[in-house]
Amino acid sequence: MKDWKTTTSAILTAFFGFVLLSPQYFYPVIVDVAGYAAIGGFIAFGINAADHRRSLLDRPWNKDE
């Protein structure tokens, strides 16, 4: 799997989003941690997506001639 970093951060963010949307199923401490972890997951997803996009810009057909 080539894009494992974006996939992992998206899955973790989705899980923490579920925790935030359904807090009645979890302990209050887990809900509090999920808020911070979801924000971190969005940041990680953005950084990893930016890294992936950078590799697309370095293709031979994008070079200035």
mmJSON file of the N, C-alpha and C atoms, coordinates in Angstrom:
{"data_MODEL":{"atom_site":{
"group_PDB":["ATOM","ATOM","ATOM","ATOM","ATOM","ATOM","ATOM","ATOM","ATOM","ATOM","ATOM","ATOM","ATOM","ATOM","ATOM","ATOM","ATOM","ATOM","ATOM","ATOM","ATOM","ATOM","ATOM","ATOM","ATOM","ATOM","ATOM","ATOM","ATOM","ATOM","ATOM","ATOM","ATOM","ATOM","ATOM","ATOM","ATOM","ATOM","ATOM","ATOM","ATOM","ATOM","ATOM","ATOM","ATOM","ATOM","ATOM","ATOM","ATOM","ATOM","ATOM","ATOM","ATOM","ATOM","ATOM","ATOM","ATOM","ATOM","ATOM","ATOM","ATOM","ATOM","ATOM","ATOM","ATOM","ATOM","ATOM","ATOM","ATOM","ATOM","ATOM","ATOM","ATOM","ATOM","ATOM","ATOM","ATOM","ATOM","ATOM","ATOM","ATOM","ATOM","ATOM","ATOM","ATOM","ATOM","ATOM","ATOM","ATOM","ATOM","ATOM","ATOM","ATOM","ATOM","ATOM","ATOM","ATOM","ATOM","ATOM","ATOM","ATOM","ATOM","ATOM","ATOM","ATOM","ATOM","ATOM","ATOM","ATOM","ATOM","ATOM","ATOM","ATOM","ATOM","ATOM","ATOM","ATOM","ATOM","ATOM","ATOM","ATOM","ATOM","ATOM","ATOM","ATOM","ATOM","ATOM","ATOM","ATOM","ATOM","ATOM","ATOM","ATOM","ATOM","ATOM","ATOM","ATOM","ATOM","ATOM","ATOM","ATOM","ATOM","ATOM","ATOM","ATOM","ATOM","ATOM","ATOM","ATOM","ATOM","ATOM","ATOM","ATOM","ATOM","ATOM","ATOM","ATOM","ATOM","ATOM","ATOM","ATOM","ATOM","ATOM","ATOM","ATOM","ATOM","ATOM","ATOM","ATOM","ATOM","ATOM","ATOM","ATOM","ATOM","ATOM","ATOM","ATOM","ATOM","ATOM","ATOM","ATOM","ATOM","ATOM","ATOM","ATOM","ATOM","ATOM","ATOM","ATOM","ATOM","ATOM","ATOM","ATOM","ATOM","ATOM"],
"id":[1,2,3,4,5,6,7,8,9,10,11,12,13,14,15,16,17,18,19,20,21,22,23,24,25,26,27,28,29,30,31,32,33,34,35,36,37,38,39,40,41,42,43,44,45,46,47,48,49,50,51,52,53,54,55,56,57,58,59,60,61,62,63,64,65,66,67,68,69,70,71,72,73,74,75,76,77,78,79,80,81,82,83,84,85,86,87,88,89,90,91,92,93,94,95,96,97,98,99,100,101,102,103,104,105,106,107,108,109,110,111,112,113,114,115,116,117,118,119,120,121,122,123,124,125,126,127,128,129,130,131,132,133,134,135,136,137,138,139,140,141,142,143,144,145,146,147,148,149,150,151,152,153,154,155,156,157,158,159,160,161,162,163,164,165,166,167,168,169,170,171,172,173,174,175,176,177,178,179,180,181,182,183,184,185,186,187,188,189,190,191,192,193,194,195],
"type_symbol":["N","C","C","N","C","C","N","C","C","N","C","C","N","C","C","N","C","C","N","C","C","N","C","C","N","C","C","N","C","C","N","C","C","N","C","C","N","C","C","N","C","C","N","C","C","N","C","C","N","C","C","N","C","C","N","C","C","N","C","C","N","C","C","N","C","C","N","C","C","N","C","C","N","C","C","N","C","C","N","C","C","N","C","C","N","C","C","N","C","C","N","C","C","N","C","C","N","C","C","N","C","C","N","C","C","N","C","C","N","C","C","N","C","C","N","C","C","N","C","C","N","C","C","N","C","C","N","C","C","N","C","C","N","C","C","N","C","C","N","C","C","N","C","C","N","C","C","N","C","C","N","C","C","N","C","C","N","C","C","N","C","C","N","C","C","N","C","C","N","C","C","N","C","C","N","C","C","N","C","C","N","C","C","N","C","C","N","C","C","N","C","C","N","C","C"],
"label_atom_id":["N","CA","C","N","CA","C","N","CA","C","N","CA","C","N","CA","C","N","CA","C","N","CA","C","N","CA","C","N","CA","C","N","CA","C","N","CA","C","N","CA","C","N","CA","C","N","CA","C","N","CA","C","N","CA","C","N","CA","C","N","CA","C","N","CA","C","N","CA","C","N","CA","C","N","CA","C","N","CA","C","N","CA","C","N","CA","C","N","CA","C","N","CA","C","N","CA","C","N","CA","C","N","CA","C","N","CA","C","N","CA","C","N","CA","C","N","CA","C","N","CA","C","N","CA","C","N","CA","C","N","CA","C","N","CA","C","N","CA","C","N","CA","C","N","CA","C","N","CA","C","N","CA","C","N","CA","C","N","CA","C","N","CA","C","N","CA","C","N","CA","C","N","CA","C","N","CA","C","N","CA","C","N","CA","C","N","CA","C","N","CA","C","N","CA","C","N","CA","C","N","CA","C","N","CA","C","N","CA","C","N","CA","C","N","CA","C","N","CA","C","N","CA","C","N","CA","C"],
"label_alt_id":[null,null,null,null,null,null,null,null,null,null,null,null,null,null,null,null,null,null,null,null,null,null,null,null,null,null,null,null,null,null,null,null,null,null,null,null,null,null,null,null,null,null,null,null,null,null,null,null,null,null,null,null,null,null,null,null,null,null,null,null,null,null,null,null,null,null,null,null,null,null,null,null,null,null,null,null,null,null,null,null,null,null,null,null,null,null,null,null,null,null,null,null,null,null,null,null,null,null,null,null,null,null,null,null,null,null,null,null,null,null,null,null,null,null,null,null,null,null,null,null,null,null,null,null,null,null,null,null,null,null,null,null,null,null,null,null,null,null,null,null,null,null,null,null,null,null,null,null,null,null,null,null,null,null,null,null,null,null,null,null,null,null,null,null,null,null,null,null,null,null,null,null,null,null,null,null,null,null,null,null,null,null,null,null,null,null,null,null,null,null,null,null,null,null,null],
"label_comp_id":["MET","MET","MET","LYS","LYS","LYS","ASP","ASP","ASP","TRP","TRP","TRP","LYS","LYS","LYS","THR","THR","THR","THR","THR","THR","THR","THR","THR","SER","SER","SER","ALA","ALA","ALA","ILE","ILE","ILE","LEU","LEU","LEU","THR","THR","THR","ALA","ALA","ALA","PHE","PHE","PHE","PHE","PHE","PHE","GLY","GLY","GLY","PHE","PHE","PHE","VAL","VAL","VAL","LEU","LEU","LEU","LEU","LEU","LEU","SER","SER","SER","PRO","PRO","PRO","GLN","GLN","GLN","TYR","TYR","TYR","PHE","PHE","PHE","TYR","TYR","TYR","PRO","PRO","PRO","VAL","VAL","VAL","ILE","ILE","ILE","VAL","VAL","VAL","ASP","ASP","ASP","VAL","VAL","VAL","ALA","ALA","ALA","GLY","GLY","GLY","TYR","TYR","TYR","ALA","ALA","ALA","ALA","ALA","ALA","ILE","ILE","ILE","GLY","GLY","GLY","GLY","GLY","GLY","PHE","PHE","PHE","ILE","ILE","ILE","ALA","ALA","ALA","PHE","PHE","PHE","GLY","GLY","GLY","ILE","ILE","ILE","ASN","ASN","ASN","ALA","ALA","ALA","ALA","ALA","ALA","ASP","ASP","ASP","HIS","HIS","HIS","ARG","ARG","ARG","ARG","ARG","ARG","SER","SER","SER","LEU","LEU","LEU","LEU","LEU","LEU","ASP","ASP","ASP","ARG","ARG","ARG","PRO","PRO","PRO","TRP","TRP","TRP","ASN","ASN","ASN","LYS","LYS","LYS","ASP","ASP","ASP","GLU","GLU","GLU"],
"label_asym_id":["A","A","A","A","A","A","A","A","A","A","A","A","A","A","A","A","A","A","A","A","A","A","A","A","A","A","A","A","A","A","A","A","A","A","A","A","A","A","A","A","A","A","A","A","A","A","A","A","A","A","A","A","A","A","A","A","A","A","A","A","A","A","A","A","A","A","A","A","A","A","A","A","A","A","A","A","A","A","A","A","A","A","A","A","A","A","A","A","A","A","A","A","A","A","A","A","A","A","A","A","A","A","A","A","A","A","A","A","A","A","A","A","A","A","A","A","A","A","A","A","A","A","A","A","A","A","A","A","A","A","A","A","A","A","A","A","A","A","A","A","A","A","A","A","A","A","A","A","A","A","A","A","A","A","A","A","A","A","A","A","A","A","A","A","A","A","A","A","A","A","A","A","A","A","A","A","A","A","A","A","A","A","A","A","A","A","A","A","A","A","A","A","A","A","A"],
"label_entity_id":["1","1","1","1","1","1","1","1","1","1","1","1","1","1","1","1","1","1","1","1","1","1","1","1","1","1","1","1","1","1","1","1","1","1","1","1","1","1","1","1","1","1","1","1","1","1","1","1","1","1","1","1","1","1","1","1","1","1","1","1","1","1","1","1","1","1","1","1","1","1","1","1","1","1","1","1","1","1","1","1","1","1","1","1","1","1","1","1","1","1","1","1","1","1","1","1","1","1","1","1","1","1","1","1","1","1","1","1","1","1","1","1","1","1","1","1","1","1","1","1","1","1","1","1","1","1","1","1","1","1","1","1","1","1","1","1","1","1","1","1","1","1","1","1","1","1","1","1","1","1","1","1","1","1","1","1","1","1","1","1","1","1","1","1","1","1","1","1","1","1","1","1","1","1","1","1","1","1","1","1","1","1","1","1","1","1","1","1","1","1","1","1","1","1","1"],
"label_seq_id":[1,1,1,2,2,2,3,3,3,4,4,4,5,5,5,6,6,6,7,7,7,8,8,8,9,9,9,10,10,10,11,11,11,12,12,12,13,13,13,14,14,14,15,15,15,16,16,16,17,17,17,18,18,18,19,19,19,20,20,20,21,21,21,22,22,22,23,23,23,24,24,24,25,25,25,26,26,26,27,27,27,28,28,28,29,29,29,30,30,30,31,31,31,32,32,32,33,33,33,34,34,34,35,35,35,36,36,36,37,37,37,38,38,38,39,39,39,40,40,40,41,41,41,42,42,42,43,43,43,44,44,44,45,45,45,46,46,46,47,47,47,48,48,48,49,49,49,50,50,50,51,51,51,52,52,52,53,53,53,54,54,54,55,55,55,56,56,56,57,57,57,58,58,58,59,59,59,60,60,60,61,61,61,62,62,62,63,63,63,64,64,64,65,65,65],
"pdbx_PDB_ins_code":[null,null,null,null,null,null,null,null,null,null,null,null,null,null,null,null,null,null,null,null,null,null,null,null,null,null,null,null,null,null,null,null,null,null,null,null,null,null,null,null,null,null,null,null,null,null,null,null,null,null,null,null,null,null,null,null,null,null,null,null,null,null,null,null,null,null,null,null,null,null,null,null,null,null,null,null,null,null,null,null,null,null,null,null,null,null,null,null,null,null,null,null,null,null,null,null,null,null,null,null,null,null,null,null,null,null,null,null,null,null,null,null,null,null,null,null,null,null,null,null,null,null,null,null,null,null,null,null,null,null,null,null,null,null,null,null,null,null,null,null,null,null,null,null,null,null,null,null,null,null,null,null,null,null,null,null,null,null,null,null,null,null,null,null,null,null,null,null,null,null,null,null,null,null,null,null,null,null,null,null,null,null,null,null,null,null,null,null,null,null,null,null,null,null,null],
"Cartn_x":[0.85,0.0,0.895,0.764,1.654,1.251,-0.03,-0.516,-0.99,-0.218,-0.641,-0.748,0.035,-0.014,-1.335,-1.791,-3.069,-4.228,-4.15,-5.212,-5.292,-4.149,-4.132,-4.665,-4.222,-4.703,-6.194,-6.692,-8.127,-8.955,-8.492,-9.23,-9.251,-8.113,-8.073,-8.947,-8.928,-9.761,-11.243,-11.59,-12.988,-13.422,-12.551,-12.888,-13.092,-12.169,-12.306,-13.518,-13.87,-15.094,-16.324,-16.308,-17.414,-17.513,-16.362,-16.352,-16.968,-16.624,-17.158,-18.656,-19.116,-20.537,-21.405,-20.803,-21.551,-20.879,-20.826,-20.092,-20.738,-22.008,-22.67,-22.114,-21.41,-20.856,-19.451,-18.852,-17.457,-17.308,-16.204,-15.896,-15.587,-15.881,-15.636,-14.176,-13.248,-11.823,-11.497,-12.071,-11.824,-12.411,-13.552,-14.175,-13.296,-12.739,-11.85,-10.603,-10.006,-8.801,-9.139,-10.322,-10.735,-10.819,-11.183,-11.241,-9.879,-8.872,-7.514,-6.954,-7.26,-6.753,-7.37,-8.633,-9.278,-8.629,-8.319,-7.639,-6.264,-5.54,-4.238,-4.352,-5.421,-5.637,-5.87,-6.625,-6.836,-5.524,-4.721,-3.427,-2.525,-2.465,-1.633,-2.111,-3.424,-3.96,-3.559,-3.636,-3.248,-1.777,-0.934,0.511,0.834,0.241,0.516,-0.041,-1.181,-1.741,-0.87,-0.31,0.569,1.843,2.376,3.555,3.254,2.086,1.711,1.566,0.972,0.797,2.129,3.093,4.427,5.07,4.893,5.49,4.865,3.614,2.984,3.545,3.971,4.516,5.922,6.61,7.982,8.064,6.989,6.993,7.733,8.304,9.101,8.316,7.046,6.28,5.932,6.212,5.975,7.24,8.321,9.582,9.522,10.129,10.24,11.266,10.921,11.854,12.484],
"Cartn_y":[-1.172,0.0,1.234,2.025,3.163,4.364,4.583,5.752,5.371,4.59,4.088,5.201,6.265,7.335,8.091,8.413,9.121,8.213,6.933,5.997,5.828,5.675,5.495,6.722,7.893,9.1,9.319,8.959,9.105,8.128,6.895,5.906,6.296,6.725,7.148,8.378,9.317,10.507,10.142,9.204,8.757,8.077,7.271,6.63,7.666,8.62,9.639,10.532,10.721,11.452,10.705,9.384,8.572,8.714,8.706,8.88,10.224,11.264,12.594,12.713,11.993,12.056,11.16,10.157,9.236,9.126,10.202,10.173,9.299,8.951,8.147,6.72,6.26,4.912,4.829,5.955,5.987,6.739,6.474,7.205,8.667,9.586,11.012,11.335,10.613,10.858,10.52,9.437,9.035,10.071,10.624,11.648,12.904,13.279,14.448,14.216,13.045,12.719,12.648,12.15,12.031,13.388,14.42,15.763,16.222,16.025,16.411,15.492,14.206,13.262,13.496,13.899,14.189,15.396,16.412,17.577,17.174,16.37,15.876,15.017,14.24,13.41,14.236,15.328,16.222,16.883,17.271,17.882,16.867,15.649,14.604,14.266,14.215,13.938,15.024,16.268,17.377,17.358,17.064,17.005,15.853,14.686,13.539,13.733,14.373,14.644,15.645,16.617,17.595,16.921,15.969,15.221,14.421,13.813,13.024,13.92,15.052,15.977,16.489,16.673,17.137,16.156,14.863,13.885,13.959,14.376,14.514,15.705,16.727,17.912,17.68,16.682,16.415,15.442,15.227,14.322,14.96,14.149,14.692,15.626,15.393,16.241,17.597,17.794,19.093,19.954,19.469,20.233,21.37,22.478,23.601,23.265,23.581,23.265,24.5],
"Cartn_z":[0.0,0.0,0.0,-1.019,-1.196,-0.337,-0.141,0.585,1.985,2.705,4.003,5.043,4.904,5.91,5.853,4.663,4.55,4.952,4.593,4.951,6.462,7.116,8.559,9.291,8.881,9.554,9.308,8.137,7.851,8.683,8.835,9.631,11.096,11.623,13.025,13.27,12.354,12.493,12.424,11.565,11.475,12.774,13.375,14.642,15.744,15.838,16.869,16.608,15.36,15.033,15.518,15.387,15.915,17.423,18.095,19.548,19.92,19.167,19.469,19.164,18.164,17.811,18.686,19.328,20.196,21.556,22.32,23.589,24.661,24.496,25.508,25.587,24.573,24.564,25.154,25.487,25.916,27.232,27.923,29.148,28.815,29.724,29.455,29.138,29.75,29.476,28.023,27.529,26.133,25.175,25.519,24.673,24.626,25.771,25.811,24.965,25.087,24.306,22.822,22.496,21.094,20.414,21.159,20.576,20.103,20.941,20.559,19.476,19.576,18.589,17.211,17.172,15.883,15.218,16.005,15.447,14.909,15.688,15.23,13.985,13.893,12.71,11.459,11.603,10.459,10.03,10.987,10.67,9.979,10.52,9.912,8.507,8.321,6.988,6.002,6.434,5.555,5.212,6.186,5.922,4.982,5.226,4.369,2.965,2.846,1.517,0.771,1.485,0.842,0.354,1.122,0.689,-0.565,-0.621,-1.788,-3.015,-2.852,-3.97,-4.472,-3.598,-3.992,-4.966,-4.758,-5.656,-7.048,-7.128,-8.439,-9.203,-8.477,-9.144,-9.679,-9.156,-9.584,-10.759,-11.456,-12.596,-13.767,-14.667,-15.781,-16.683,-16.884,-17.795,-17.183,-15.894,-15.255,-15.203,-15.707,-15.677,-16.706,-16.348,-17.286,-18.363,-19.578,-20.665,-21.22],
"occupancy":[1.0,1.0,1.0,1.0,1.0,1.0,1.0,1.0,1.0,1.0,1.0,1.0,1.0,1.0,1.0,1.0,1.0,1.0,1.0,1.0,1.0,1.0,1.0,1.0,1.0,1.0,1.0,1.0,1.0,1.0,1.0,1.0,1.0,1.0,1.0,1.0,1.0,1.0,1.0,1.0,1.0,1.0,1.0,1.0,1.0,1.0,1.0,1.0,1.0,1.0,1.0,1.0,1.0,1.0,1.0,1.0,1.0,1.0,1.0,1.0,1.0,1.0,1.0,1.0,1.0,1.0,1.0,1.0,1.0,1.0,1.0,1.0,1.0,1.0,1.0,1.0,1.0,1.0,1.0,1.0,1.0,1.0,1.0,1.0,1.0,1.0,1.0,1.0,1.0,1.0,1.0,1.0,1.0,1.0,1.0,1.0,1.0,1.0,1.0,1.0,1.0,1.0,1.0,1.0,1.0,1.0,1.0,1.0,1.0,1.0,1.0,1.0,1.0,1.0,1.0,1.0,1.0,1.0,1.0,1.0,1.0,1.0,1.0,1.0,1.0,1.0,1.0,1.0,1.0,1.0,1.0,1.0,1.0,1.0,1.0,1.0,1.0,1.0,1.0,1.0,1.0,1.0,1.0,1.0,1.0,1.0,1.0,1.0,1.0,1.0,1.0,1.0,1.0,1.0,1.0,1.0,1.0,1.0,1.0,1.0,1.0,1.0,1.0,1.0,1.0,1.0,1.0,1.0,1.0,1.0,1.0,1.0,1.0,1.0,1.0,1.0,1.0,1.0,1.0,1.0,1.0,1.0,1.0,1.0,1.0,1.0,1.0,1.0,1.0,1.0,1.0,1.0,1.0,1.0,1.0],
"B_iso_or_equiv":[0.0,0.0,0.0,0.0,0.0,0.0,0.0,0.0,0.0,0.0,0.0,0.0,0.0,0.0,0.0,0.0,0.0,0.0,0.0,0.0,0.0,0.0,0.0,0.0,0.0,0.0,0.0,0.0,0.0,0.0,0.0,0.0,0.0,0.0,0.0,0.0,0.0,0.0,0.0,0.0,0.0,0.0,0.0,0.0,0.0,0.0,0.0,0.0,0.0,0.0,0.0,0.0,0.0,0.0,0.0,0.0,0.0,0.0,0.0,0.0,0.0,0.0,0.0,0.0,0.0,0.0,0.0,0.0,0.0,0.0,0.0,0.0,0.0,0.0,0.0,0.0,0.0,0.0,0.0,0.0,0.0,0.0,0.0,0.0,0.0,0.0,0.0,0.0,0.0,0.0,0.0,0.0,0.0,0.0,0.0,0.0,0.0,0.0,0.0,0.0,0.0,0.0,0.0,0.0,0.0,0.0,0.0,0.0,0.0,0.0,0.0,0.0,0.0,0.0,0.0,0.0,0.0,0.0,0.0,0.0,0.0,0.0,0.0,0.0,0.0,0.0,0.0,0.0,0.0,0.0,0.0,0.0,0.0,0.0,0.0,0.0,0.0,0.0,0.0,0.0,0.0,0.0,0.0,0.0,0.0,0.0,0.0,0.0,0.0,0.0,0.0,0.0,0.0,0.0,0.0,0.0,0.0,0.0,0.0,0.0,0.0,0.0,0.0,0.0,0.0,0.0,0.0,0.0,0.0,0.0,0.0,0.0,0.0,0.0,0.0,0.0,0.0,0.0,0.0,0.0,0.0,0.0,0.0,0.0,0.0,0.0,0.0,0.0,0.0,0.0,0.0,0.0,0.0,0.0,0.0],
"pdbx_formal_charge":[null,null,null,null,null,null,null,null,null,null,null,null,null,null,null,null,null,null,null,null,null,null,null,null,null,null,null,null,null,null,null,null,null,null,null,null,null,null,null,null,null,null,null,null,null,null,null,null,null,null,null,null,null,null,null,null,null,null,null,null,null,null,null,null,null,null,null,null,null,null,null,null,null,null,null,null,null,null,null,null,null,null,null,null,null,null,null,null,null,null,null,null,null,null,null,null,null,null,null,null,null,null,null,null,null,null,null,null,null,null,null,null,null,null,null,null,null,null,null,null,null,null,null,null,null,null,null,null,null,null,null,null,null,null,null,null,null,null,null,null,null,null,null,null,null,null,null,null,null,null,null,null,null,null,null,null,null,null,null,null,null,null,null,null,null,null,null,null,null,null,null,null,null,null,null,null,null,null,null,null,null,null,null,null,null,null,null,null,null,null,null,null,null,null,null],
"auth_seq_id":[1,1,1,2,2,2,3,3,3,4,4,4,5,5,5,6,6,6,7,7,7,8,8,8,9,9,9,10,10,10,11,11,11,12,12,12,13,13,13,14,14,14,15,15,15,16,16,16,17,17,17,18,18,18,19,19,19,20,20,20,21,21,21,22,22,22,23,23,23,24,24,24,25,25,25,26,26,26,27,27,27,28,28,28,29,29,29,30,30,30,31,31,31,32,32,32,33,33,33,34,34,34,35,35,35,36,36,36,37,37,37,38,38,38,39,39,39,40,40,40,41,41,41,42,42,42,43,43,43,44,44,44,45,45,45,46,46,46,47,47,47,48,48,48,49,49,49,50,50,50,51,51,51,52,52,52,53,53,53,54,54,54,55,55,55,56,56,56,57,57,57,58,58,58,59,59,59,60,60,60,61,61,61,62,62,62,63,63,63,64,64,64,65,65,65],
"auth_comp_id":["MET","MET","MET","LYS","LYS","LYS","ASP","ASP","ASP","TRP","TRP","TRP","LYS","LYS","LYS","THR","THR","THR","THR","THR","THR","THR","THR","THR","SER","SER","SER","ALA","ALA","ALA","ILE","ILE","ILE","LEU","LEU","LEU","THR","THR","THR","ALA","ALA","ALA","PHE","PHE","PHE","PHE","PHE","PHE","GLY","GLY","GLY","PHE","PHE","PHE","VAL","VAL","VAL","LEU","LEU","LEU","LEU","LEU","LEU","SER","SER","SER","PRO","PRO","PRO","GLN","GLN","GLN","TYR","TYR","TYR","PHE","PHE","PHE","TYR","TYR","TYR","PRO","PRO","PRO","VAL","VAL","VAL","ILE","ILE","ILE","VAL","VAL","VAL","ASP","ASP","ASP","VAL","VAL","VAL","ALA","ALA","ALA","GLY","GLY","GLY","TYR","TYR","TYR","ALA","ALA","ALA","ALA","ALA","ALA","ILE","ILE","ILE","GLY","GLY","GLY","GLY","GLY","GLY","PHE","PHE","PHE","ILE","ILE","ILE","ALA","ALA","ALA","PHE","PHE","PHE","GLY","GLY","GLY","ILE","ILE","ILE","ASN","ASN","ASN","ALA","ALA","ALA","ALA","ALA","ALA","ASP","ASP","ASP","HIS","HIS","HIS","ARG","ARG","ARG","ARG","ARG","ARG","SER","SER","SER","LEU","LEU","LEU","LEU","LEU","LEU","ASP","ASP","ASP","ARG","ARG","ARG","PRO","PRO","PRO","TRP","TRP","TRP","ASN","ASN","ASN","LYS","LYS","LYS","ASP","ASP","ASP","GLU","GLU","GLU"],
"auth_asym_id":["A","A","A","A","A","A","A","A","A","A","A","A","A","A","A","A","A","A","A","A","A","A","A","A","A","A","A","A","A","A","A","A","A","A","A","A","A","A","A","A","A","A","A","A","A","A","A","A","A","A","A","A","A","A","A","A","A","A","A","A","A","A","A","A","A","A","A","A","A","A","A","A","A","A","A","A","A","A","A","A","A","A","A","A","A","A","A","A","A","A","A","A","A","A","A","A","A","A","A","A","A","A","A","A","A","A","A","A","A","A","A","A","A","A","A","A","A","A","A","A","A","A","A","A","A","A","A","A","A","A","A","A","A","A","A","A","A","A","A","A","A","A","A","A","A","A","A","A","A","A","A","A","A","A","A","A","A","A","A","A","A","A","A","A","A","A","A","A","A","A","A","A","A","A","A","A","A","A","A","A","A","A","A","A","A","A","A","A","A","A","A","A","A","A","A"],
"auth_atom_id":["N","CA","C","N","CA","C","N","CA","C","N","CA","C","N","CA","C","N","CA","C","N","CA","C","N","CA","C","N","CA","C","N","CA","C","N","CA","C","N","CA","C","N","CA","C","N","CA","C","N","CA","C","N","CA","C","N","CA","C","N","CA","C","N","CA","C","N","CA","C","N","CA","C","N","CA","C","N","CA","C","N","CA","C","N","CA","C","N","CA","C","N","CA","C","N","CA","C","N","CA","C","N","CA","C","N","CA","C","N","CA","C","N","CA","C","N","CA","C","N","CA","C","N","CA","C","N","CA","C","N","CA","C","N","CA","C","N","CA","C","N","CA","C","N","CA","C","N","CA","C","N","CA","C","N","CA","C","N","CA","C","N","CA","C","N","CA","C","N","CA","C","N","CA","C","N","CA","C","N","CA","C","N","CA","C","N","CA","C","N","CA","C","N","CA","C","N","CA","C","N","CA","C","N","CA","C","N","CA","C","N","CA","C","N","CA","C","N","CA","C","N","CA","C","N","CA","C"],
"pdbx_PDB_model_num":[1,1,1,1,1,1,1,1,1,1,1,1,1,1,1,1,1,1,1,1,1,1,1,1,1,1,1,1,1,1,1,1,1,1,1,1,1,1,1,1,1,1,1,1,1,1,1,1,1,1,1,1,1,1,1,1,1,1,1,1,1,1,1,1,1,1,1,1,1,1,1,1,1,1,1,1,1,1,1,1,1,1,1,1,1,1,1,1,1,1,1,1,1,1,1,1,1,1,1,1,1,1,1,1,1,1,1,1,1,1,1,1,1,1,1,1,1,1,1,1,1,1,1,1,1,1,1,1,1,1,1,1,1,1,1,1,1,1,1,1,1,1,1,1,1,1,1,1,1,1,1,1,1,1,1,1,1,1,1,1,1,1,1,1,1,1,1,1,1,1,1,1,1,1,1,1,1,1,1,1,1,1,1,1,1,1,1,1,1,1,1,1,1,1,1]
}}}
